[in-house]
Amino acid sequence: MTKRSTDTTVAGRITRALAERIISGEFAPGMKLRQDHFAEEFGASHVPVREAFRRLEAQGLAVSEPRRGVRVASFDVAEVREVAEMRASLEVLALRHAAPHLTPEILDAAEDHNRAGENAADVHAWEQANKAFHRVILEPCGMPRLLATIDDLHAASARFLFSGFRMEWEAPTDQDHRAILAALRSNQIDVAAATLARHVKWIGNKPGKMVRS
């Protein structure tokens, strides 16, 4: 899910549903997104479906091509690295603004999310816990536009993750998350920021291997 669930409009509901299918790999790169089909599926007019397509394009999940309509966006190694660089810069910015507002309770919640990820039964559960970890330590920055952009980039990261995932799954022990939390608890903000940047940039370095972000 790439946008916060407070968007209860028809376009928002359609966007979330289609984004989840694209991110999970249910909709493959290059697949055509048919306006008529989704208008019928969601019991909506073409207007909110067109708006949903526009939002998916803005999130990098879809592309509009002349005479070919709207299709699920493809991606390559260069795009993976671009997303990682952008996320690293923006998440560090958010963390530095959030740091003065991080309470022990917030850090405890982040630790709970990390523990859930380390005990996840599958990659989808792990990704939900992973996203929650990042969100809970960044949200106190109080910068909604920044957080919305990070959400979109995280959705792209999740798509790379699921596309590279194969049959085997073993929940990772995330030493980076633990190191970030330890640094934040001891008020070592520069250390936490540097660890976060390195952690996010790791994505996509080894093609075919499960990425973590």
Z-matrix of the N, CA and C atoms (Angstrom, degrees):
N
C 1 1.440
C 2 1.511 1 108.65
N 3 1.310 2 116.31 1 129.85
C 4 1.437 3 118.27 2 -172.11
C 5 1.508 4 114.43 3 -105.47
N 6 1.309 5 117.73 4 -19.99
C 7 1.453 6 120.59 5 178.25
C 8 1.517 7 109.32 6 -119.94
N 9 1.307 8 115.52 7 151.81
C 10 1.453 9 118.23 8 -177.10
C 11 1.515 10 111.13 9 -66.70
N 12 1.343 11 116.00 10 147.35
C 13 1.453 12 122.77 11 -171.61
C 14 1.519 13 113.13 12 -71.39
N 15 1.335 14 117.78 13 0.27
C 16 1.455 15 119.53 14 176.62
C 17 1.524 16 111.16 15 -70.47
N 18 1.339 17 118.43 16 -15.77
C 19 1.459 18 121.75 17 175.87
C 20 1.519 19 108.15 18 -80.01
N 21 1.332 20 115.77 19 100.56
C 22 1.462 21 120.48 20 -175.71
C 23 1.523 22 112.06 21 -102.05
N 24 1.335 23 117.59 22 10.61
C 25 1.458 24 119.84 23 178.14
C 26 1.527 25 109.77 24 -68.05
N 27 1.328 26 115.64 25 163.20
C 28 1.462 27 119.96 26 177.37
C 29 1.521 28 110.18 27 -61.04
N 30 1.329 29 117.04 28 -42.88
C 31 1.465 30 120.53 29 178.75
C 32 1.520 31 110.98 30 -61.95
N 33 1.337 32 116.86 31 -39.69
C 34 1.454 33 120.47 32 178.51
C 35 1.516 34 111.76 33 -64.34
N 36 1.327 35 115.97 34 -41.74
C 37 1.471 36 120.29 35 179.80
C 38 1.532 37 110.47 36 -64.40
N 39 1.324 38 117.18 37 -43.02
C 40 1.463 39 120.37 38 179.64
C 41 1.525 40 110.53 39 -66.86
N 42 1.331 41 116.47 40 -41.50
C 43 1.471 42 120.45 41 178.96
C 44 1.509 43 110.48 42 -58.07
N 45 1.327 44 117.19 43 -48.46
C 46 1.464 45 120.56 44 -178.32
C 47 1.526 46 111.44 45 -61.01
N 48 1.325 47 116.63 46 -44.17
C 49 1.461 48 120.40 47 -177.85
C 50 1.528 49 111.28 48 -63.90
N 51 1.338 50 116.88 49 -45.17
C 52 1.464 51 119.92 50 -179.18
C 53 1.517 52 111.24 51 -70.32
N 54 1.339 53 117.05 52 -38.21
C 55 1.470 54 120.08 53 178.56
C 56 1.518 55 110.67 54 -61.03
N 57 1.323 56 117.17 55 -42.04
C 58 1.465 57 120.30 56 -179.92
C 59 1.521 58 111.07 57 -62.86
N 60 1.328 59 117.02 58 -37.70
C 61 1.469 60 119.97 59 179.41
C 62 1.528 61 111.41 60 -69.67
N 63 1.325 62 116.45 61 -37.98
C 64 1.463 63 120.14 62 178.24
C 65 1.527 64 110.06 63 -67.71
N 66 1.335 65 116.20 64 -47.13
C 67 1.462 66 121.22 65 -177.07
C 68 1.524 67 111.13 66 -62.33
N 69 1.336 68 116.74 67 -40.52
C 70 1.469 69 120.36 68 -177.54
C 71 1.525 70 112.97 69 -74.24
N 72 1.350 71 116.68 70 -13.02
C 73 1.453 72 120.11 71 -178.10
C 74 1.513 73 113.86 72 93.23
N 75 1.338 74 117.16 73 -0.65
C 76 1.470 75 119.88 74 176.80
C 77 1.519 76 110.52 75 -60.34
N 78 1.330 77 116.64 76 -38.98
C 79 1.460 78 122.48 77 174.07
C 80 1.525 79 107.72 78 -100.95
N 81 1.316 80 116.89 79 114.74
C 82 1.462 81 121.59 80 -174.51
C 83 1.526 82 111.66 81 -79.65
N 84 1.334 83 117.98 82 155.64
C 85 1.463 84 120.94 83 175.08
C 86 1.521 85 111.22 84 -54.33
N 87 1.317 86 116.11 85 135.08
C 88 1.455 87 121.42 86 179.64
C 89 1.518 88 114.22 87 91.07
N 90 1.333 89 117.97 88 -12.87
C 91 1.463 90 120.40 89 179.56
C 92 1.519 91 111.01 90 -64.19
N 93 1.331 92 116.56 91 135.21
C 94 1.461 93 120.76 92 179.71
C 95 1.523 94 110.38 93 -77.50
N 96 1.329 95 116.78 94 133.87
C 97 1.462 96 123.00 95 176.39
C 98 1.513 97 107.96 96 -98.55
N 99 1.309 98 116.17 97 113.00
C 100 1.466 99 121.24 98 -172.51
C 101 1.529 100 110.64 99 -95.75
N 102 1.309 101 113.86 100 120.97
C 103 1.463 102 120.36 101 -177.11
C 104 1.526 103 111.78 102 -59.68
N 105 1.317 104 117.31 103 -45.66
C 106 1.464 105 120.78 104 -178.65
C 107 1.530 106 111.25 105 -61.01
N 108 1.323 107 115.80 106 -41.99
C 109 1.465 108 120.57 107 -177.51
C 110 1.525 109 111.03 108 -60.92
N 111 1.336 110 116.50 109 -46.56
C 112 1.460 111 119.16 110 -175.54
C 113 1.530 112 111.79 111 -77.21
N 114 1.313 113 117.05 112 -28.60
C 115 1.461 114 119.24 113 174.58
C 116 1.531 115 109.50 114 -62.43
N 117 1.338 116 115.80 115 -41.00
C 118 1.460 117 120.08 116 178.46
C 119 1.525 118 110.96 117 -69.69
N 120 1.338 119 116.96 118 -44.29
C 121 1.457 120 120.71 119 -177.96
C 122 1.526 121 112.23 120 -59.67
N 123 1.333 122 116.90 121 -42.95
C 124 1.454 123 120.87 122 -175.26
C 125 1.530 124 113.09 123 -95.93
N 126 1.333 125 116.44 124 4.16
C 127 1.455 126 119.65 125 179.08
C 128 1.514 127 112.45 126 60.15
N 129 1.333 128 116.16 127 42.52
C 130 1.464 129 121.23 128 -174.49
C 131 1.524 130 109.88 129 -127.94
N 132 1.327 131 114.96 130 165.39
C 133 1.458 132 119.68 131 172.80
C 134 1.526 133 109.13 132 -77.76
N 135 1.320 134 115.64 133 177.17
C 136 1.455 135 119.33 134 179.89
C 137 1.528 136 111.88 135 -72.31
N 138 1.316 137 117.68 136 -21.31
C 139 1.475 138 120.33 137 -175.39
C 140 1.524 139 112.33 138 -61.49
N 141 1.348 140 119.88 139 -53.60
C 142 1.468 141 118.51 140 178.88
C 143 1.525 142 113.36 141 -67.21
N 144 1.336 143 117.50 142 -27.95
C 145 1.464 144 119.70 143 176.99
C 146 1.523 145 109.75 144 -67.39
N 147 1.332 146 116.92 145 -43.13
C 148 1.468 147 120.21 146 176.79
C 149 1.523 148 110.52 147 -61.50
N 150 1.335 149 116.87 148 -40.06
C 151 1.455 150 120.58 149 178.50
C 152 1.533 151 110.41 150 -65.03
N 153 1.334 152 116.36 151 -39.21
C 154 1.459 153 119.88 152 177.53
C 155 1.528 154 110.59 153 -63.25
N 156 1.329 155 116.94 154 -42.04
C 157 1.460 156 120.46 155 177.42
C 158 1.532 157 110.10 156 -60.65
N 159 1.332 158 116.68 157 -41.81
C 160 1.464 159 120.63 158 179.98
C 161 1.526 160 110.37 159 -61.36
N 162 1.338 161 115.93 160 -41.64
C 163 1.462 162 119.62 161 179.62
C 164 1.520 163 111.58 162 -67.38
N 165 1.321 164 116.90 163 -38.49
C 166 1.464 165 120.04 164 177.16
C 167 1.524 166 111.15 165 -63.45
N 168 1.332 167 115.96 166 -37.64
C 169 1.467 168 119.36 167 175.64
C 170 1.523 169 110.56 168 -63.47
N 171 1.332 170 116.97 169 -43.40
C 172 1.459 171 120.92 170 179.96
C 173 1.523 172 111.36 171 -62.63
N 174 1.324 173 117.02 172 -29.35
C 175 1.463 174 122.09 173 179.69
C 176 1.525 175 111.96 174 -85.66
N 177 1.328 176 116.71 175 -3.64
C 178 1.457 177 119.82 176 -179.79
C 179 1.513 178 113.93 177 80.32
N 180 1.323 179 116.65 178 13.07
C 181 1.465 180 120.26 179 -177.60
C 182 1.522 181 112.92 180 -95.33
N 183 1.322 182 117.53 181 -15.29
C 184 1.455 183 121.77 182 -179.80
C 185 1.525 184 109.40 183 -141.28
N 186 1.323 185 115.79 184 158.59
C 187 1.462 186 121.46 185 176.51
C 188 1.519 187 108.33 186 -134.17
N 189 1.329 188 115.37 187 146.22
C 190 1.463 189 121.79 188 176.71
C 191 1.517 190 108.24 189 -106.74
N 192 1.333 191 116.54 190 124.61
C 193 1.453 192 121.10 191 -176.69
C 194 1.515 193 110.00 192 -121.97
N 195 1.326 194 118.21 193 136.11
C 196 1.470 195 121.08 194 178.67
C 197 1.520 196 111.27 195 -55.12
N 198 1.302 197 115.23 196 131.06
C 199 1.472 198 124.09 197 177.18
C 200 1.529 199 113.70 198 66.90
N 201 1.336 200 117.05 199 -1.08
C 202 1.470 201 119.37 200 178.14
C 203 1.522 202 112.05 201 -116.27
N 204 1.315 203 117.43 202 -9.87
C 205 1.452 204 120.79 203 178.96
C 206 1.519 205 112.29 204 78.41
N 207 1.326 206 115.66 205 -157.36
C 208 1.460 207 121.79 206 -177.64
C 209 1.520 208 108.84 207 -98.60
N 210 1.324 209 114.91 208 131.98
C 211 1.457 210 120.25 209 -178.46
C 212 1.522 211 110.20 210 -131.78
N 213 1.330 212 115.44 211 158.34
C 214 1.462 213 120.61 212 174.60
C 215 1.529 214 108.02 213 -64.86
N 216 1.318 215 116.48 214 130.78
C 217 1.458 216 121.07 215 -177.62
C 218 1.518 217 110.96 216 -68.71
N 219 1.320 218 115.50 217 143.57
C 220 1.458 219 120.97 218 171.60
C 221 1.522 220 108.01 219 -91.58
N 222 1.317 221 117.13 220 175.60
C 223 1.458 222 120.15 221 177.52
C 224 1.519 223 109.22 222 -153.14
N 225 1.322 224 115.41 223 160.78
C 226 1.459 225 120.33 224 178.98
C 227 1.531 226 109.18 225 -137.57
N 228 1.323 227 115.83 226 -178.39
C 229 1.457 228 120.60 227 -176.19
C 230 1.520 229 111.08 228 -60.27
N 231 1.344 230 116.78 229 -38.64
C 232 1.470 231 120.05 230 179.99
C 233 1.521 232 110.67 231 -61.78
N 234 1.326 233 116.77 232 -39.06
C 235 1.465 234 119.94 233 179.22
C 236 1.525 235 110.75 234 -68.46
N 237 1.329 236 116.81 235 -39.89
C 238 1.462 237 120.42 236 177.87
C 239 1.528 238 109.75 237 -57.46
N 240 1.317 239 115.88 238 -45.93
C 241 1.461 240 120.25 239 -179.14
C 242 1.525 241 111.92 240 -67.49
N 243 1.327 242 116.52 241 -37.43
C 244 1.463 243 119.57 242 177.66
C 245 1.525 244 110.68 243 -62.03
N 246 1.327 245 116.41 244 -46.09
C 247 1.461 246 120.47 245 178.68
C 248 1.521 247 110.47 246 -60.75
N 249 1.333 248 116.90 247 -42.00
C 250 1.462 249 120.42 248 -179.73
C 251 1.527 250 111.21 249 -62.75
N 252 1.335 251 117.40 250 -43.31
C 253 1.465 252 121.03 251 179.27
C 254 1.524 253 110.85 252 -63.47
N 255 1.328 254 116.16 253 -43.77
C 256 1.463 255 120.12 254 -179.69
C 257 1.521 256 110.83 255 -64.56
N 258 1.332 257 115.67 256 -45.25
C 259 1.467 258 118.81 257 179.55
C 260 1.516 259 111.66 258 -61.60
N 261 1.326 260 116.49 259 -42.62
C 262 1.461 261 119.62 260 -178.69
C 263 1.528 262 110.23 261 -59.28
N 264 1.327 263 116.64 262 -47.45
C 265 1.469 264 120.13 263 -178.30
C 266 1.521 265 111.68 264 -64.55
N 267 1.324 266 116.90 265 -46.12
C 268 1.463 267 120.34 266 -174.72
C 269 1.528 268 111.86 267 -74.25
N 270 1.328 269 117.81 268 -36.17
C 271 1.465 270 118.99 269 178.82
C 272 1.528 271 111.05 270 -69.65
N 273 1.314 272 117.11 271 -35.61
C 274 1.472 273 119.16 272 175.20
C 275 1.521 274 110.12 273 -64.50
N 276 1.330 275 116.96 274 -43.11
C 277 1.470 276 120.31 275 176.77
C 278 1.525 277 110.48 276 -57.56
N 279 1.337 278 116.34 277 -47.33
C 280 1.467 279 120.34 278 -179.49
C 281 1.530 280 110.64 279 -63.88
N 282 1.338 281 117.37 280 -41.40
C 283 1.456 282 120.17 281 -178.14
C 284 1.531 283 111.44 282 -63.55
N 285 1.322 284 116.77 283 -40.40
C 286 1.468 285 119.49 284 -179.45
C 287 1.530 286 111.08 285 -64.82
N 288 1.319 287 116.83 286 -35.24
C 289 1.469 288 119.66 287 176.77
C 290 1.530 289 111.31 288 -76.93
N 291 1.331 290 116.69 289 -28.92
C 292 1.468 291 120.59 290 -178.60
C 293 1.522 292 111.98 291 -79.46
N 294 1.333 293 116.62 292 -30.28
C 295 1.468 294 121.39 293 -170.60
C 296 1.528 295 114.73 294 -50.15
N 297 1.338 296 119.71 295 -44.95
C 298 1.468 297 118.71 296 -179.01
C 299 1.528 298 113.80 297 -63.96
N 300 1.330 299 116.55 298 -15.10
C 301 1.468 300 120.51 299 -175.54
C 302 1.528 301 112.90 300 -108.67
N 303 1.329 302 116.95 301 5.83
C 304 1.462 303 120.28 302 -178.49
C 305 1.526 304 109.97 303 -82.21
N 306 1.310 305 115.73 304 113.69
C 307 1.464 306 121.87 305 -179.55
C 308 1.531 307 109.75 306 -92.82
N 309 1.321 308 117.39 307 163.93
C 310 1.478 309 119.05 308 174.72
C 311 1.529 310 112.12 309 -55.97
N 312 1.322 311 117.00 310 -34.26
C 313 1.472 312 120.25 311 180.00
C 314 1.526 313 110.62 312 -65.76
N 315 1.330 314 117.42 313 -40.47
C 316 1.462 315 120.86 314 178.90
C 317 1.528 316 109.80 315 -65.32
N 318 1.314 317 116.75 316 -43.38
C 319 1.461 318 120.05 317 179.61
C 320 1.526 319 111.44 318 -66.87
N 321 1.326 320 116.95 319 -34.01
C 322 1.472 321 120.14 320 175.03
C 323 1.532 322 110.01 321 -64.17
N 324 1.337 323 116.42 322 -40.50
C 325 1.465 324 120.15 323 178.50
C 326 1.529 325 110.48 324 -64.05
N 327 1.340 326 116.45 325 -40.71
C 328 1.467 327 120.22 326 177.07
C 329 1.524 328 110.73 327 -61.68
N 330 1.319 329 116.38 328 -40.86
C 331 1.465 330 120.31 329 178.23
C 332 1.530 331 110.95 330 -63.33
N 333 1.323 332 116.77 331 -38.45
C 334 1.467 333 120.76 332 176.99
C 335 1.529 334 110.82 333 -62.15
N 336 1.349 335 116.56 334 -42.66
C 337 1.462 336 120.32 335 178.88
C 338 1.531 337 110.70 336 -64.19
N 339 1.332 338 116.66 337 -40.49
C 340 1.459 339 119.02 338 179.17
C 341 1.528 340 110.56 339 -65.00
N 342 1.317 341 116.47 340 -40.46
C 343 1.465 342 120.15 341 178.52
C 344 1.530 343 110.57 342 -63.26
N 345 1.335 344 116.30 343 -39.52
C 346 1.465 345 120.01 344 177.36
C 347 1.525 346 110.50 345 -61.81
N 348 1.333 347 116.63 346 -39.62
C 349 1.455 348 120.15 347 178.04
C 350 1.518 349 112.16 348 -64.57
N 351 1.317 350 115.99 349 -40.90
C 352 1.460 351 119.92 350 -179.47
C 353 1.524 352 112.63 351 -68.92
N 354 1.332 353 116.31 352 -17.07
C 355 1.466 354 120.73 353 178.57
C 356 1.531 355 112.29 354 -111.54
N 357 1.328 356 116.61 355 14.47
C 358 1.463 357 120.78 356 -176.17
C 359 1.526 358 111.18 357 -65.66
N 360 1.324 359 115.11 358 141.45
C 361 1.460 360 120.31 359 -178.59
C 362 1.524 361 112.48 360 -81.61
N 363 1.322 362 117.24 361 -21.76
C 364 1.462 363 120.28 362 179.89
C 365 1.526 364 109.10 363 -152.30
N 366 1.325 365 115.19 364 172.79
C 367 1.458 366 120.44 365 -174.39
C 368 1.528 367 111.96 366 -66.22
N 369 1.329 368 117.43 367 -30.96
C 370 1.467 369 120.13 368 180.00
C 371 1.528 370 110.26 369 -68.44
N 372 1.328 371 116.98 370 -43.28
C 373 1.466 372 119.97 371 177.72
C 374 1.527 373 110.26 372 -65.53
N 375 1.325 374 116.03 373 -38.32
C 376 1.468 375 119.07 374 178.05
C 377 1.522 376 111.33 375 -62.07
N 378 1.330 377 116.26 376 -44.39
C 379 1.466 378 119.60 377 -178.30
C 380 1.526 379 111.65 378 -63.81
N 381 1.335 380 117.65 379 -38.21
C 382 1.456 381 120.12 380 177.63
C 383 1.532 382 110.61 381 -62.64
N 384 1.321 383 116.68 382 -43.53
C 385 1.462 384 120.29 383 178.78
C 386 1.526 385 111.09 384 -67.43
N 387 1.326 386 115.90 385 -38.69
C 388 1.462 387 120.96 386 178.84
C 389 1.528 388 110.85 387 -62.65
N 390 1.322 389 116.17 388 -45.99
C 391 1.461 390 120.00 389 179.13
C 392 1.525 391 110.39 390 -62.95
N 393 1.326 392 116.40 391 -40.44
C 394 1.472 393 120.21 392 -179.68
C 395 1.524 394 110.82 393 -63.80
N 396 1.344 395 117.13 394 -37.84
C 397 1.465 396 120.30 395 177.44
C 398 1.523 397 110.60 396 -59.42
N 399 1.326 398 115.73 397 -51.56
C 400 1.468 399 119.31 398 -178.83
C 401 1.524 400 111.17 399 -62.41
N 402 1.324 401 115.96 400 -42.68
C 403 1.467 402 119.70 401 -177.11
C 404 1.523 403 111.79 402 -62.54
N 405 1.334 404 117.47 403 -43.34
C 406 1.471 405 119.66 404 -172.08
C 407 1.527 406 111.37 405 -68.19
N 408 1.336 407 118.24 406 -30.79
C 409 1.466 408 118.52 407 179.82
C 410 1.531 409 112.38 408 -87.21
N 411 1.334 410 117.11 409 -14.73
C 412 1.467 411 120.35 410 -179.24
C 413 1.523 412 113.44 411 -98.72
N 414 1.329 413 116.94 412 -28.78
C 415 1.466 414 120.60 413 -173.12
C 416 1.526 415 113.98 414 -58.06
N 417 1.349 416 119.70 415 -34.58
C 418 1.470 417 118.73 416 -179.99
C 419 1.529 418 114.23 417 -64.12
N 420 1.334 419 118.65 418 -4.35
C 421 1.464 420 119.52 419 176.31
C 422 1.524 421 111.04 420 -62.75
N 423 1.342 422 117.29 421 -24.61
C 424 1.447 423 120.93 422 177.63
C 425 1.518 424 113.92 423 67.87
N 426 1.328 425 117.49 424 30.76
C 427 1.466 426 122.67 425 -178.23
C 428 1.534 427 108.72 426 -122.21
N 429 1.322 428 117.84 427 86.76
C 430 1.465 429 120.60 428 -171.52
C 431 1.522 430 114.98 429 -61.76
N 432 1.323 431 118.42 430 -35.64
C 433 1.470 432 119.43 431 178.72
C 434 1.528 433 110.62 432 -66.16
N 435 1.306 434 115.72 433 -41.92
C 436 1.466 435 120.25 434 177.96
C 437 1.522 436 110.40 435 -62.52
N 438 1.325 437 116.97 436 -45.14
C 439 1.458 438 120.64 437 -179.19
C 440 1.525 439 111.58 438 -64.83
N 441 1.335 440 117.26 439 -37.28
C 442 1.463 441 120.47 440 178.39
C 443 1.521 442 110.85 441 -64.05
N 444 1.335 443 116.60 442 -39.74
C 445 1.462 444 120.13 443 178.14
C 446 1.524 445 110.64 444 -66.39
N 447 1.319 446 116.48 445 -41.79
C 448 1.467 447 120.33 446 177.20
C 449 1.525 448 110.53 447 -62.15
N 450 1.330 449 116.82 448 -39.71
C 451 1.468 450 120.29 449 177.03
C 452 1.525 451 110.86 450 -57.43
N 453 1.341 452 116.63 451 -44.96
C 454 1.463 453 120.28 452 -179.55
C 455 1.531 454 111.16 453 -63.38
N 456 1.328 455 116.21 454 -42.05
C 457 1.461 456 119.96 455 179.53
C 458 1.526 457 111.12 456 -67.36
N 459 1.326 458 116.09 457 -36.32
C 460 1.465 459 119.37 458 178.26
C 461 1.530 460 110.05 459 -66.26
N 462 1.324 461 116.55 460 -36.40
C 463 1.466 462 119.54 461 176.67
C 464 1.521 463 110.61 462 -61.92
N 465 1.338 464 116.46 463 -41.36
C 466 1.462 465 119.81 464 177.13
C 467 1.520 466 110.19 465 -63.42
N 468 1.320 467 117.52 466 -42.25
C 469 1.463 468 121.31 467 177.67
C 470 1.521 469 111.04 468 -59.36
N 471 1.340 470 116.05 469 -42.51
C 472 1.463 471 120.05 470 -179.94
C 473 1.523 472 110.68 471 -62.86
N 474 1.317 473 115.95 472 -36.70
C 475 1.459 474 119.54 473 178.98
C 476 1.525 475 110.65 474 -64.73
N 477 1.324 476 117.43 475 -41.79
C 478 1.464 477 120.52 476 176.26
C 479 1.530 478 110.10 477 -61.31
N 480 1.328 479 114.85 478 -41.89
C 481 1.460 480 120.39 479 -179.53
C 482 1.521 481 110.99 480 -58.43
N 483 1.336 482 116.29 481 -51.45
C 484 1.462 483 119.68 482 -175.71
C 485 1.522 484 111.63 483 -69.29
N 486 1.341 485 116.80 484 -32.90
C 487 1.467 486 118.95 485 -179.76
C 488 1.524 487 111.26 486 -68.89
N 489 1.340 488 117.01 487 -30.09
C 490 1.453 489 120.67 488 -179.17
C 491 1.508 490 113.72 489 -89.20
N 492 1.315 491 116.45 490 -10.55
C 493 1.463 492 120.46 491 -177.24
C 494 1.519 493 110.42 492 -79.43
N 495 1.322 494 115.85 493 138.34
C 496 1.458 495 119.45 494 179.82
C 497 1.531 496 109.99 495 -112.20
N 498 1.291 497 118.36 496 -127.68
C 499 1.459 498 120.39 497 -170.64
C 500 1.525 499 113.30 498 -94.94
N 501 1.329 500 118.05 499 -31.07
C 502 1.451 501 120.03 500 -173.32
C 503 1.518 502 110.74 501 -89.68
N 504 1.304 503 115.97 502 145.72
C 505 1.464 504 119.94 503 178.65
C 506 1.518 505 109.92 504 -141.73
N 507 1.311 506 114.30 505 130.81
C 508 1.453 507 121.14 506 172.39
C 509 1.518 508 107.41 507 -140.92
N 510 1.321 509 116.92 508 121.12
C 511 1.464 510 120.35 509 -177.48
C 512 1.521 511 110.06 510 -60.77
N 513 1.352 512 117.40 511 128.47
C 514 1.459 513 119.65 512 -179.02
C 515 1.523 514 112.00 513 -80.45
N 516 1.317 515 115.72 514 153.51
C 517 1.460 516 120.90 515 168.11
C 518 1.524 517 106.80 516 -91.40
N 519 1.316 518 117.32 517 115.02
C 520 1.456 519 120.20 518 -171.56
C 521 1.517 520 110.96 519 -91.95
N 522 1.323 521 115.00 520 92.75
C 523 1.462 522 120.41 521 179.66
C 524 1.521 523 111.65 522 -67.01
N 525 1.339 524 117.73 523 -30.48
C 526 1.466 525 120.42 524 179.09
C 527 1.524 526 110.81 525 -64.78
N 528 1.330 527 116.64 526 -45.50
C 529 1.466 528 119.43 527 178.22
C 530 1.529 529 110.03 528 -59.02
N 531 1.330 530 115.97 529 -43.28
C 532 1.464 531 119.45 530 -179.68
C 533 1.530 532 110.83 531 -63.74
N 534 1.341 533 116.34 532 -39.64
C 535 1.466 534 119.92 533 -179.97
C 536 1.528 535 111.39 534 -67.95
N 537 1.329 536 117.08 535 -37.66
C 538 1.469 537 120.89 536 177.47
C 539 1.519 538 110.04 537 -62.31
N 540 1.326 539 116.06 538 -46.14
C 541 1.463 540 120.01 539 179.64
C 542 1.523 541 111.55 540 -63.45
N 543 1.317 542 117.31 541 -42.51
C 544 1.474 543 120.38 542 179.91
C 545 1.522 544 110.34 543 -61.75
N 546 1.321 545 116.90 544 -41.39
C 547 1.464 546 120.39 545 179.57
C 548 1.524 547 111.19 546 -66.80
N 549 1.322 548 116.95 547 -41.14
C 550 1.473 549 120.03 548 179.45
C 551 1.525 550 110.93 549 -66.01
N 552 1.325 551 116.57 550 -39.15
C 553 1.467 552 119.24 551 -179.39
C 554 1.537 553 111.43 552 -65.60
N 555 1.332 554 116.45 553 -29.23
C 556 1.468 555 119.47 554 179.68
C 557 1.528 556 112.32 555 -98.36
N 558 1.356 557 115.05 556 11.86
C 559 1.467 558 121.91 557 176.90
C 560 1.528 559 112.61 558 62.62
N 561 1.319 560 117.23 559 29.60
C 562 1.462 561 122.03 560 174.66
C 563 1.534 562 108.67 561 -95.12
N 564 1.315 563 115.31 562 76.15
C 565 1.460 564 121.10 563 -171.32
C 566 1.526 565 111.93 564 -66.36
N 567 1.322 566 116.99 565 -39.90
C 568 1.464 567 119.19 566 179.11
C 569 1.524 568 111.24 567 -62.18
N 570 1.325 569 116.81 568 -40.04
C 571 1.464 570 120.93 569 178.32
C 572 1.529 571 109.94 570 -65.29
N 573 1.325 572 116.56 571 -44.46
C 574 1.467 573 120.58 572 179.28
C 575 1.523 574 110.64 573 -61.18
N 576 1.329 575 116.93 574 -43.65
C 577 1.465 576 121.34 575 -178.75
C 578 1.524 577 110.80 576 -65.10
N 579 1.323 578 117.41 577 -43.43
C 580 1.461 579 120.69 578 179.69
C 581 1.525 580 111.35 579 -65.00
N 582 1.319 581 116.46 580 -39.26
C 583 1.469 582 120.41 581 178.90
C 584 1.524 583 110.46 582 -67.02
N 585 1.323 584 116.57 583 -41.31
C 586 1.462 585 120.67 584 178.26
C 587 1.520 586 110.78 585 -62.00
N 588 1.329 587 117.77 586 -45.31
C 589 1.467 588 121.24 587 -179.94
C 590 1.526 589 110.92 588 -60.82
N 591 1.314 590 117.27 589 -46.41
C 592 1.466 591 121.03 590 179.49
C 593 1.527 592 110.59 591 -63.04
N 594 1.309 593 115.55 592 -41.26
C 595 1.466 594 122.13 593 -179.52
C 596 1.525 595 111.43 594 -59.55
N 597 1.313 596 116.86 595 -48.04
C 598 1.466 597 120.40 596 -177.13
C 599 1.530 598 111.26 597 -71.31
N 600 1.334 599 117.96 598 -36.63
C 601 1.463 600 121.09 599 -178.14
C 602 1.519 601 112.66 600 -68.54
N 603 1.348 602 116.77 601 -16.03
C 604 1.461 603 120.29 602 -178.62
C 605 1.523 604 111.95 603 -62.45
N 606 1.331 605 116.99 604 -25.73
C 607 1.464 606 121.21 605 -174.80
C 608 1.529 607 111.26 606 -57.73
N 609 1.304 608 115.44 607 134.78
C 610 1.456 609 120.59 608 172.91
C 611 1.508 610 115.49 609 80.04
N 612 1.328 611 119.06 610 3.89
C 613 1.456 612 120.07 611 -177.91
C 614 1.524 613 112.80 612 -71.09
N 615 1.335 614 115.75 613 -27.53
C 616 1.458 615 119.64 614 -177.61
C 617 1.524 616 109.53 615 -126.39
N 618 1.346 617 118.15 616 96.23
C 619 1.457 618 120.80 617 -178.74
C 620 1.529 619 111.88 618 -53.20
N 621 1.343 620 114.52 619 139.48
C 622 1.444 621 119.77 620 176.89
C 623 1.513 622 113.80 621 86.89
N 624 1.330 623 116.26 622 -12.49
C 625 1.461 624 118.73 623 179.67
C 626 1.512 625 108.79 624 -99.69
N 627 1.319 626 117.85 625 146.10
C 628 1.450 627 120.38 626 -179.91
C 629 1.520 628 109.75 627 -59.70
N 630 1.314 629 116.70 628 126.90
C 631 1.451 630 120.37 629 177.98
C 632 1.503 631 109.45 630 -88.52
N 633 1.320 632 116.68 631 157.47
C 634 1.455 633 121.44 632 174.81
C 635 1.514 634 107.31 633 -128.37
N 636 1.306 635 117.03 634 144.80
C 637 1.462 636 119.61 635 -177.05
C 638 1.494 637 109.55 636 -158.16
